[in-house]
Amino acid sequence: MNEAREVFGRLLACFTEGRWQDLADLYADDVVVEWPMAHPPHPTTMTGRDGLVARTEVASRRPFELSAHNVVVHETADPEVVIAEWDYRTRVTTTGHTFTSANIQVVRVRDGKIVATRDYHDFQALAQIPAPSEP
């Protein structure tokens, strides 16, 4: 199996299974993450695993569950790169509200770690998830 495809599968499983603590192991120390569709105050680029871990820690405190549907992973001419498309079905656990959001992610994997990713998420839909409670 293509290494990039396999790592993307593990990444998606971490999100849908709520295994936030396992995400850091998937990223290189100097990973570059881009969110071209993000709106202020959210950053559009983040460099380094530490910042990404802090961001996912905040997300892990939000009251929601994800399930992935319609997952399609496209291998490219570059064996380090896959392009994944999928829909998240999200349930807000405090209210039961559900919604669907589309996602596309371009992922570059080297030596078993994500070194770069460009994420196109439906941030407007995801804004329906309430802010995390204070720890």
DSSP file with accessible surface (Angstrom, degrees, kcal/mol):
  #  RESIDUE AA STRUCTURE BP1 BP2  ACC     N-H-->O    O-->H-N    N-H-->O    O-->H-N    TCO  KAPPA ALPHA  PHI   PSI    X-CA   Y-CA   Z-CA
    1    1 A M              0   0  185      0, 0.0     2,-0.1     0, 0.0     5,-0.0   0.000 360.0 360.0 360.0 144.9    0.0    0.0    0.0
    2    2 A N     >  -     0   0   27      1,-0.1     4,-2.3     2,-0.1     5,-0.2  -0.399 360.0-137.0 -59.7 129.8    1.1    3.5   -0.7
    3    3 A E  H  > S+     0   0   89      1,-0.2     4,-2.7     2,-0.2     5,-0.2   0.899 103.0  51.8 -60.4 -42.2    2.7    5.0    2.5
    4    4 A A  H  > S+     0   0    1     75,-0.6     4,-2.5     1,-0.2    -1,-0.2   0.913 110.0  49.7 -63.3 -40.7    0.9    8.4    2.1
    5    5 A R  H  > S+     0   0   79      2,-0.2     4,-2.3     1,-0.2    -1,-0.2   0.926 111.6  49.0 -61.5 -43.4   -2.4    6.6    1.7
    6    6 A E  H  X S+     0   0   81     -4,-2.3     4,-2.0     2,-0.2    -2,-0.2   0.924 111.3  48.1 -65.4 -43.9   -1.8    4.6    4.8
    7    7 A V  H  X S+     0   0    0     -4,-2.7     4,-2.5     1,-0.2    -1,-0.2   0.921 110.2  52.4 -65.3 -40.4   -0.8    7.6    6.9
    8    8 A F  H  X S+     0   0    3     -4,-2.5     4,-2.8    -5,-0.2     5,-0.3   0.932 107.2  53.4 -60.2 -41.4   -3.8    9.5    5.7
    9    9 A G  H  X S+     0   0   38     -4,-2.3     4,-2.1     1,-0.2    -1,-0.2   0.904 109.7  47.4 -59.2 -40.5   -6.0    6.6    6.8
   10   10 A R  H  X S+     0   0   93     -4,-2.0     4,-2.2     2,-0.2    -1,-0.2   0.891 110.9  52.6 -66.8 -39.2   -4.4    6.7   10.2
   11   11 A L  H  X S+     0   0    1     -4,-2.5     4,-1.8     2,-0.2    -2,-0.2   0.954 110.6  46.2 -60.4 -49.8   -5.0   10.4   10.4
   12   12 A L  H  X S+     0   0   17     -4,-2.8     4,-2.7     1,-0.2     5,-0.2   0.904 110.4  54.2 -62.4 -38.9   -8.7   10.1    9.5
   13   13 A A  H  X S+     0   0   23     -4,-2.1     4,-2.4    -5,-0.3     6,-0.4   0.899 104.4  54.9 -62.9 -39.5   -9.1    7.3   12.1
   14   14 A C  H  <>S+     0   0    4     -4,-2.2     5,-2.2     1,-0.2     4,-0.4   0.932 112.3  43.5 -58.8 -44.3   -7.6    9.5   14.8
   15   15 A F  H ><5S+     0   0   40     -4,-1.8     3,-0.9     3,-0.2    51,-0.4   0.937 117.6  43.0 -67.5 -46.6  -10.2   12.2   14.1
   16   16 A T  H 3<5S+     0   0   44     -4,-2.7    50,-0.2     1,-0.2    -1,-0.2   0.773 117.6  45.8 -76.3 -21.8  -13.2    9.9   13.8
   17   17 A E  T 3<5S-     0   0  119     -4,-2.4    -1,-0.2    -5,-0.2    -2,-0.2   0.374 110.5-119.2 -98.1   2.8  -12.3    7.8   16.7
   18   18 A G  T < 5 +     0   0   36     -3,-0.9     2,-1.4    -4,-0.4     3,-0.3   0.766  63.1 147.2  67.8  26.4  -11.5   10.8   18.9
   19   19 A R    > < +     0   0   73     -5,-2.2     3,-1.4    -6,-0.4     4,-0.4  -0.422   7.6 153.9 -92.9  62.3   -7.9    9.7   19.4
   20   20 A W  G >   +     0   0   45     -2,-1.4     3,-1.3     1,-0.3     4,-0.5   0.848  65.5  62.1 -60.0 -35.8   -6.6   13.3   19.6
   21   21 A Q  G 3  S+     0   0  138     -3,-0.3    -1,-0.3     1,-0.3     4,-0.3   0.729 100.1  55.5 -67.1 -19.1   -3.5   12.2   21.7
   22   22 A D  G <  S+     0   0   50     -3,-1.4     3,-0.5     1,-0.2     4,-0.4   0.580  85.4  83.3 -88.7 -10.7   -2.3   10.0   18.8
   23   23 A L  S X  S+     0   0    2     -3,-1.3     3,-2.1    -4,-0.4     4,-0.5   0.891  79.7  62.3 -62.8 -40.8   -2.3   12.8   16.2
   24   24 A A  G >  S+     0   0   24     -4,-0.5     3,-1.5     1,-0.3    -1,-0.2   0.861  95.2  62.1 -56.1 -35.9    1.2   14.2   17.1
   25   25 A D  G 3  S+     0   0  101     -3,-0.5    -1,-0.3    -4,-0.3    -2,-0.2   0.690  97.7  58.8 -65.3 -16.6    2.9   11.0   16.2
   26   26 A L  G <  S+     0   0    9     -3,-2.1    88,-3.4    -4,-0.4     2,-0.3   0.638  96.2  74.4 -86.3 -14.9    1.7   11.3   12.6
   27   27 A Y  E <  S-a  114   0A   9     -3,-1.5    88,-0.2    -4,-0.5     2,-0.1  -0.800  77.7-122.0-108.2 143.5    3.4   14.7   11.9
   28   28 A A  E >   -     0   0A  15     86,-2.7     3,-1.7    -2,-0.3    21,-0.1  -0.373  33.8-110.9 -70.0 155.0    7.0   15.6   11.3
   29   29 A D  E 3  S+     0   0A 111      1,-0.3    20,-2.2    19,-0.1    21,-0.4   0.857 118.7  40.2 -56.0 -37.2    8.5   18.1   13.7
   30   30 A D  E 3  S+     0   0A 113     18,-0.2    -1,-0.3    19,-0.1    85,-0.1   0.015  84.4 156.3-105.1  28.6    8.7   20.8   11.0
   31   31 A V  E <   -     0   0A   0     -3,-1.7    17,-3.4    16,-0.1     2,-0.5  -0.144  33.5-145.2 -54.2 146.2    5.4   20.0    9.3
   32   32 A V  E     -aB 116  47A  48     83,-1.5    85,-2.2    15,-0.2     2,-0.5  -0.984  16.0-171.3-116.3 120.1    3.7   22.8    7.3
   33   33 A V  E     -aB 117  46A   2     13,-3.2    13,-2.7    -2,-0.5     2,-0.4  -0.957   1.4-167.9-114.2 128.2   -0.1   22.9    7.5
   34   34 A E  E     -aB 118  45A  58     83,-2.7    85,-3.3    -2,-0.5    11,-0.2  -0.952  15.5-174.9-118.2 138.8   -2.0   25.2    5.2
   35   35 A W    >   +     0   0   10      9,-3.0     3,-2.1    -2,-0.4    85,-0.1  -0.748   8.5 177.2-124.5  78.5   -5.7   26.1    5.5
   36   36 A P  T 3  S+     0   0   58      0, 0.0    84,-0.1     0, 0.0    -1,-0.1   0.755  79.8  50.2 -59.4 -22.8   -6.3   28.3    2.4
   37   37 A M  T 3  S+     0   0  107     82,-0.6    86,-0.1    -3,-0.1    83,-0.1   0.380  83.7 119.0 -97.6   3.5  -10.0   28.6    3.2
   38   38 A A    <   -     0   0   10     -3,-2.1     6,-0.1     6,-0.1    -3,-0.0  -0.342  51.2-147.5 -70.3 151.1   -9.7   29.7    6.8
   39   39 A H    >   -     0   0  128      4,-0.1     3,-1.9     1,-0.1    -2,-0.1  -0.909  36.2 -53.5-118.2 148.1  -11.0   33.0    7.9
   40   40 A P  T 3  S+     0   0  117      0, 0.0    -1,-0.1     0, 0.0     0, 0.0  -0.222 118.3  36.0 -53.2 143.8   -9.6   35.3   10.6
   41   41 A P  T 3  S+     0   0  123      0, 0.0    -3,-0.0     0, 0.0     0, 0.0  -0.982 107.9  80.9 -88.9   6.6   -8.9   35.0   13.4
   42   42 A H  S <  S-     0   0   93     -3,-1.9    -7,-0.0     1,-0.1     2,-0.0  -0.484  84.4-115.5 -75.4 140.7   -7.8   31.5   12.4
   43   43 A P        -     0   0   53      0, 0.0     3,-0.1     0, 0.0    -1,-0.1  -0.333   9.9-150.0 -71.0 156.7   -4.3   31.2   10.8
   44   44 A T  S    S+     0   0   74      1,-0.3    -9,-3.0   -10,-0.1     2,-0.3   0.595  82.8  30.7 -99.3 -14.1   -4.0   30.1    7.2
   45   45 A T  E     -B   34   0A  67    -11,-0.2     2,-0.4   -10,-0.1    -1,-0.3  -0.998  60.6-177.1-144.1 142.2   -0.6   28.5    7.7
   46   46 A M  E     -B   33   0A  38    -13,-2.7   -13,-3.2    -2,-0.3     2,-0.5  -0.997   8.6-160.4-138.7 134.3    1.1   26.8   10.7
   47   47 A T  E     +B   32   0A  99     -2,-0.4   -15,-0.2   -15,-0.2     4,-0.2  -0.966  54.8  32.6-116.8 130.1    4.7   25.5   10.8
   48   48 A G  S  > S-     0   0   15    -17,-3.4     4,-1.3    -2,-0.5   -18,-0.2   0.212  74.8-107.1 103.8 138.8    5.8   22.9   13.4
   49   49 A R  H  > S+     0   0   56    -20,-2.2     4,-2.9     1,-0.2     5,-0.2   0.846 110.7  64.8 -64.9 -35.1    4.2   20.1   15.2
   50   50 A D  H  > S+     0   0  136    -21,-0.4     4,-2.2     1,-0.2    -1,-0.2   0.917 103.6  45.9 -60.0 -43.8    4.0   21.9   18.5
   51   51 A G  H  > S+     0   0   32     -4,-0.2     4,-2.1    -3,-0.2    -1,-0.2   0.895 113.2  50.1 -65.2 -38.4    1.6   24.5   17.2
   52   52 A L  H  X S+     0   0   10     -4,-1.3     4,-2.6     2,-0.2     5,-0.2   0.914 108.6  52.0 -66.8 -40.8   -0.6   21.9   15.6
   53   53 A V  H  X S+     0   0   56     -4,-2.9     4,-2.2     1,-0.2    -2,-0.2   0.923 109.2  50.3 -61.9 -42.7   -0.7   19.8   18.7
   54   54 A A  H  X S+     0   0   58     -4,-2.2     4,-1.7    -5,-0.2    -1,-0.2   0.917 111.0  49.7 -61.7 -41.0   -1.9   22.8   20.7
   55   55 A R  H  X S+     0   0   69     -4,-2.1     4,-2.1     1,-0.2    -2,-0.2   0.915 111.8  46.9 -65.4 -42.5   -4.6   23.5   18.1
   56   56 A T  H  X S+     0   0   16     -4,-2.6     4,-2.5     1,-0.2    -1,-0.2   0.842 106.2  59.5 -71.0 -28.2   -5.8   19.9   18.2
   57   57 A E  H  X S+     0   0   93     -4,-2.2     4,-0.7    -5,-0.2    -1,-0.2   0.919 107.3  46.4 -64.4 -40.4   -5.8   19.9   22.0
   58   58 A V  H >< S+     0   0   57     -4,-1.7     3,-1.3     1,-0.2     4,-0.3   0.940 112.2  50.6 -64.3 -45.5   -8.3   22.8   21.9
   59   59 A A  H >< S+     0   0   25     -4,-2.1     3,-1.8     1,-0.3    -2,-0.2   0.881 101.4  62.8 -60.8 -35.9  -10.4   21.0   19.3
   60   60 A S  H 3< S+     0   0   43     -4,-2.5    -1,-0.3     1,-0.3    -2,-0.2   0.734  98.8  56.1 -63.9 -20.7  -10.4   17.9   21.4
   61   61 A R  T << S+     0   0   70     -3,-1.3    72,-0.8    -4,-0.7    -1,-0.3   0.506  84.1 103.7 -88.9  -5.6  -12.3   19.8   24.2
   62   62 A R  S <  S-     0   0   73     -3,-1.8     2,-1.8    -4,-0.3    69,-0.1  -0.538  83.5-113.8 -75.6 146.8  -15.1   20.8   21.8
   63   63 A P  S    S+     0   0   24      0, 0.0    30,-1.4     0, 0.0    31,-0.6  -0.507  73.1 106.0 -85.4  79.6  -18.3   18.8   22.3
   64   64 A F  E     -C   92   0A  32     -2,-1.8     2,-0.4    28,-0.3    28,-0.2  -0.989  50.6-150.2-151.9 160.4  -18.5   16.9   19.0
   65   65 A E  E     -C   91   0A 106     26,-2.0    26,-2.4    -2,-0.3     2,-0.4  -0.980  18.0-153.0-129.2 144.1  -18.1   13.5   17.3
   66   66 A L  E     -C   90   0A  20    -51,-0.4     2,-0.4    -2,-0.4    24,-0.2  -0.910  11.7-176.1-117.8 145.0  -17.1   12.9   13.7
   67   67 A S  E     -C   89   0A  48     22,-1.7    22,-2.9    -2,-0.4     2,-0.4  -0.991  21.9-135.1-134.0 142.4  -17.8   10.2   11.2
   68   68 A A  E     +C   88   0A  30     -2,-0.4     2,-0.3    20,-0.2    20,-0.2  -0.814  26.2 174.4-100.8 136.7  -16.2   10.1    7.8
   69   69 A H  E     +C   87   0A  53     18,-2.8    18,-3.0    -2,-0.4    -2,-0.0  -0.943  57.8  22.8-136.7 158.0  -18.3    9.2    4.7
   70   70 A N  E    S-     0   0A 109     -2,-0.3     2,-0.4    16,-0.2    -1,-0.1   0.864  76.5-177.6  56.2  39.3  -17.7    9.1    0.9
   71   71 A V  E     +     0   0A  64     15,-0.1     2,-0.4    -3,-0.1    15,-0.2  -0.571   8.5 174.1 -75.7 125.2  -13.9    8.8    1.5
   72   72 A V  E     -C   85   0A  70     13,-2.8    13,-2.8    -2,-0.4     2,-0.5  -0.996  12.1-164.4-131.1 126.1  -12.0    8.8   -1.8
   73   73 A V  E     -C   84   0A  22     -2,-0.4     2,-0.6    11,-0.2    11,-0.2  -0.962   5.8-158.8-114.5 122.2   -8.1    8.8   -1.8
   74   74 A H  E     -C   83   0A  79      9,-3.6     9,-2.4    -2,-0.5     2,-0.2  -0.885   7.3-146.9-102.1 122.5   -6.4    9.7   -5.0
   75   75 A E  E     -C   82   0A  97     -2,-0.6     2,-0.2     7,-0.2     7,-0.2  -0.598  20.2-152.2 -81.2 149.9   -2.8    8.6   -5.4
   76   76 A T        -     0   0   47      5,-1.2     5,-0.1     2,-0.5    -1,-0.0  -0.629  32.8 -96.0-115.9 176.7   -0.7   11.0   -7.5
   77   77 A A  S    S+     0   0  111     -2,-0.2    -1,-0.0     1,-0.1    -2,-0.0   0.761 113.5  72.7 -64.4 -23.6    2.4   10.7   -9.8
   78   78 A D  S >  S-     0   0   56      1,-0.1     3,-2.2     3,-0.1    -2,-0.5  -0.837  78.4-151.3 -92.5 114.2    4.4   11.7   -6.7
   79   79 A P  T 3  S+     0   0   95      0, 0.0   -75,-0.6     0, 0.0    -1,-0.1   0.696  93.8  60.5 -63.8 -15.0    4.4    8.7   -4.3
   80   80 A E  T 3  S+     0   0   50    -77,-0.1    29,-2.8   -76,-0.1     2,-0.4   0.595  98.9  70.9 -81.6 -11.6    4.7   11.1   -1.3
   81   81 A V  E <   + D   0 108A  15     -3,-2.2    -5,-1.2    27,-0.2     2,-0.3  -0.910  50.5 171.2-119.6 132.6    1.4   12.8   -2.1
   82   82 A V  E     -CD  75 107A   0     25,-2.0    25,-2.7    -2,-0.4     2,-0.5  -0.945  21.1-145.9-126.3 154.4   -2.2   11.8   -1.9
   83   83 A I  E     -CD  74 106A  59     -9,-2.4    -9,-3.6    -2,-0.3     2,-0.4  -0.991  20.2-166.1-118.7 122.7   -5.4   13.8   -2.3
   84   84 A A  E     -CD  73 105A   0     21,-3.0    21,-2.4    -2,-0.5     2,-0.4  -0.906   8.9-171.2-114.8 140.5   -8.3   12.8   -0.1
   85   85 A E  E     +CD  72 104A  79    -13,-2.8   -13,-2.8    -2,-0.4     2,-0.3  -0.984  22.6 139.7-124.6 138.8  -11.9   13.8   -0.4
   86   86 A W  E     - D   0 103A   6     17,-2.1    17,-2.1    -2,-0.4     2,-0.4  -0.982  41.7-119.8-166.0 167.4  -14.5   13.0    2.2
   87   87 A D  E     -CD  69 102A  44    -18,-3.0   -18,-2.8    -2,-0.3     2,-0.5  -0.950  20.3-146.4-114.1 136.6  -17.6   14.3    4.1
   88   88 A Y  E     -CD  68 101A  13     13,-2.8    13,-2.3    -2,-0.4     2,-0.6  -0.887   2.3-155.1 -95.7 133.9  -17.7   14.6    7.9
   89   89 A R  E     -CD  67 100A 125    -22,-2.9   -22,-1.7    -2,-0.5     2,-0.4  -0.968  22.6-163.0-101.0 120.6  -21.0   13.9    9.6
   90   90 A T  E     -CD  66  99A   3      9,-3.3     9,-1.9    -2,-0.6     2,-0.5  -0.891  14.2-166.1-112.0 136.4  -20.7   15.9   12.8
   91   91 A R  E     -CD  65  98A  92    -26,-2.4   -26,-2.0    -2,-0.4     2,-0.7  -0.987  18.0-140.3-120.5 123.7  -22.8   15.5   15.9
   92   92 A V  E >>  -C   64   0A   3      5,-3.2     4,-3.0    -2,-0.5     3,-0.8  -0.762  15.0-153.5 -79.6 116.6  -22.7   18.2   18.6
   93   93 A T  T 34 S+     0   0   57    -30,-1.4    -1,-0.2    -2,-0.7   -29,-0.1   0.749  87.4  55.1 -70.8 -23.1  -22.8   16.1   21.7
   94   94 A T  T 34 S+     0   0   97    -31,-0.6    -1,-0.2     1,-0.1   -30,-0.1   0.736 126.8  17.0 -81.4 -21.0  -24.4   18.7   23.9
   95   95 A T  T <4 S-     0   0  100     -3,-0.8    -2,-0.2     2,-0.2    -1,-0.1   0.564  92.5-123.7-123.9 -19.3  -27.4   19.3   21.7
   96   96 A G     <  +     0   0   38     -4,-3.0    -3,-0.1     1,-0.3    -2,-0.0   0.395  57.3 152.5  83.5  -4.2  -27.6   16.4   19.3
   97   97 A H        -     0   0   83     -5,-0.3    -5,-3.2    -6,-0.1     2,-0.3  -0.350  25.6-164.4 -59.5 136.1  -27.4   18.8   16.3
   98   98 A T  E     +D   91   0A  92     -7,-0.2     2,-0.3    -3,-0.1    -7,-0.2  -0.926  15.2 162.5-124.5 152.1  -25.9   17.1   13.3
   99   99 A F  E     -D   90   0A  19     -9,-1.9    -9,-3.3    -2,-0.3     2,-0.4  -0.971  28.6-124.9-157.7 165.2  -24.5   18.5   10.0
  100  100 A T  E     -D   89   0A  79     -2,-0.3     2,-0.4   -11,-0.2   -11,-0.2  -0.924  21.8-173.7-117.9 141.0  -22.4   17.4    7.1
  101  101 A S  E     -D   88   0A   2    -13,-2.3   -13,-2.8    -2,-0.4     2,-0.2  -0.996  19.6-128.3-136.4 142.8  -19.2   19.2    5.9
  102  102 A A  E     -D   87   0A  55     -2,-0.4    20,-1.2   -15,-0.2     2,-0.3  -0.605  26.2-172.9 -88.6 150.1  -17.1   18.6    2.8
  103  103 A N  E     -DE  86 121A   3    -17,-2.1   -17,-2.1    -2,-0.2     2,-0.4  -0.999  15.5-177.8-144.8 142.6  -13.3   18.2    3.0
  104  104 A I  E     -DE  85 120A  69     16,-2.3    16,-3.6    -2,-0.3     2,-0.4  -0.993  11.7-175.7-135.9 137.1  -10.3   17.9    0.7
  105  105 A Q  E     -DE  84 119A   6    -21,-2.4   -21,-3.0    -2,-0.4     2,-0.6  -0.998  17.7-156.6-138.2 131.7   -6.8   17.4    1.9
  106  106 A V  E     -DE  83 118A  46     12,-2.6    12,-2.4    -2,-0.4     2,-0.4  -0.953  25.5-170.4-104.8 117.2   -3.5   17.2    0.0
  107  107 A V  E     -DE  82 117A   1    -25,-2.7   -25,-2.0    -2,-0.6     2,-0.5  -0.941  16.3-163.5-120.4 129.6   -1.1   15.3    2.1
  108  108 A R  E     -DE  81 116A  75      8,-3.1     7,-2.6    -2,-0.4     8,-1.4  -0.955  13.4-171.7-111.2 125.9    2.7   14.8    1.7
  109  109 A V  E     + E   0 114A   2    -29,-2.8     2,-0.4    -2,-0.5     5,-0.2  -0.958   8.0 176.3-121.2 133.2    4.3   12.0    3.7
  110  110 A R  E >  S- E   0 113A 108      3,-2.6     3,-1.7    -2,-0.4    -2,-0.0  -0.997  72.1  -6.7-137.2 130.8    8.0   11.3    4.0
  111  111 A D  T 3  S-     0   0  146     -2,-0.4    -1,-0.1     1,-0.3     3,-0.1   0.869 130.2 -54.8  53.1  38.9    9.5    8.6    6.1
  112  112 A G  T 3  S+     0   0   17      1,-0.2     2,-0.4   -84,-0.0    -1,-0.3   0.509 118.2 101.2  79.8   5.0    6.1    7.7    7.6
  113  113 A K  E <  S- E   0 110A  74     -3,-1.7    -3,-2.6   -86,-0.0     2,-0.5  -0.937  77.5-112.8-124.2 146.5    5.4   11.3    8.8
  114  114 A I  E     +aE  27 109A   0    -88,-3.4   -86,-2.7    -2,-0.4    -5,-0.3  -0.645  35.1 173.4 -74.3 120.8    3.2   14.0    7.4
  115  115 A V  E     +     0   0A  22     -7,-2.6   -83,-1.5    -2,-0.5     2,-0.3   0.639  66.0   7.8-103.4 -20.7    5.6   16.8    6.3
  116  116 A A  E     +aE  32 108A  29     -8,-1.4    -8,-3.1   -85,-0.2    -1,-0.4  -0.971  60.4 178.1-158.9 145.9    3.0   19.1    4.6
  117  117 A T  E     -aE  33 107A   4    -85,-2.2   -83,-2.7    -2,-0.3     2,-0.5  -0.985  15.8-158.4-150.8 141.0   -0.7   19.2    4.2
  118  118 A R  E     -aE  34 106A  98    -12,-2.4   -12,-2.6    -2,-0.3     2,-0.5  -0.986  22.4-161.9-119.9 115.2   -3.1   21.6    2.5
  119  119 A D  E     - E   0 105A   9    -85,-3.3     2,-0.7    -2,-0.5   -82,-0.6  -0.888  16.0-171.5-110.3 125.4   -6.5   21.3    4.0
  120  120 A Y  E     + E   0 104A  79    -16,-3.6   -16,-2.3    -2,-0.5     2,-0.3  -0.900  24.6 163.8-113.5  94.9   -9.7   22.5    2.4
  121  121 A H  E     - E   0 103A  32     -2,-0.7     2,-1.8   -18,-0.2   -18,-0.2  -0.813  49.7-109.1-109.8 156.1  -12.4   22.2    5.1
  122  122 A D     >  +     0   0   64    -20,-1.2     4,-2.4    -2,-0.3     3,-0.2  -0.619  42.1 175.5 -82.9  83.1  -15.9   23.7    5.2
  123  123 A F  H  > S+     0   0   38     -2,-1.8     4,-1.3     1,-0.2    -1,-0.2   0.809  73.3  60.3 -64.8 -29.7  -15.1   26.1    8.0
  124  124 A Q  H  4 S+     0   0  164      2,-0.2     3,-0.2     1,-0.2    -1,-0.2   0.939 109.6  42.3 -63.6 -44.0  -18.5   27.8    7.9
  125  125 A A  H >4 S+     0   0   10     -3,-0.2     3,-2.0     1,-0.2    -2,-0.2   0.933 112.0  54.3 -65.9 -44.4  -20.2   24.4    8.6
  126  126 A L  H >< S+     0   0   37     -4,-2.4     3,-2.0     1,-0.3    -1,-0.2   0.739  89.7  76.9 -65.4 -19.0  -17.6   23.6   11.3
  127  127 A A  T 3< S+     0   0   78     -4,-1.3    -1,-0.3     1,-0.3    -2,-0.2   0.650  77.4  77.0 -65.3 -12.0  -18.3   26.9   13.0
  128  128 A Q  T <  S+     0   0   87     -3,-2.0    -1,-0.3    -4,-0.2    -2,-0.2   0.645  72.6  94.6 -72.7 -13.2  -21.5   25.2   14.3
  129  129 A I  S <  S-     0   0   12     -3,-2.0   -65,-0.1    -4,-0.1   -67,-0.0  -0.682  85.7-118.2 -80.2 123.6  -19.4   23.3   16.9
  130  130 A P        -     0   0   52      0, 0.0     3,-0.1     0, 0.0    -1,-0.1  -0.210  32.9 -94.2 -60.8 153.4  -19.5   25.3   20.1
  131  131 A A        -     0   0   72      1,-0.1   -72,-0.0   -69,-0.1    -4,-0.0  -0.243  53.7 -90.7 -60.6 153.9  -16.2   26.6   21.5
  132  132 A P        -     0   0   21      0, 0.0   -70,-0.2     0, 0.0    -1,-0.1  -0.313  39.0-109.4 -69.7 151.8  -14.5   24.4   24.1
  133  133 A S        -     0   0   94    -72,-0.8   -72,-0.0     1,-0.1     0, 0.0  -0.451  44.9 -93.7 -70.7 152.1  -15.3   24.7   27.8
  134  134 A E              0   0  163     -2,-0.1    -1,-0.1     1,-0.1     0, 0.0  -0.445 360.0 360.0 -67.8 142.3  -12.4   26.1   29.8
  135  135 A P              0   0  134      0, 0.0    -1,-0.1     0, 0.0   -74,-0.0  -0.150 360.0 360.0 -66.7 360.0  -10.2   23.3   31.3
